[in-house]
Amino acid sequence: MLVLTRRLEESIMIGDDIEISILSIEGDQVKIGISAPKNVDIHRKEIYLSIQQENSSATQTEASAIESLNSFFKKK
């Protein structure tokens, strides 16, 4: 992990087109702004993990449904 120190109104660049700016610091909270192309998905980590879990659940459901259909047609 790369750790960088930034002050209020300073930024970090990721590649050529993603900029992370420090907008405000209030107590133990830091507000950041992210400028990125529209095709780059940006999520809070807990939301990202929730999406990953939902995607994983969806593929497992699909696999079990296919197995059920497969066994149904084998019986006939």
Number of C-alpha atoms within 10 A of each C-alpha: 3 3 5 6 7 11 11 13 13 11 17 14 12 10 7 7 9 14 14 16 19 17 15 14 13 7 6 5 8 11 11 14 13 15 13 15 9 7 6 9 8 12 10 7 9 9 11 13 12 11 13 12 11 12 12 11 12 11 11 12 12 11 12 11 12 12 11 12 11 11 11 10 8 8 6 5
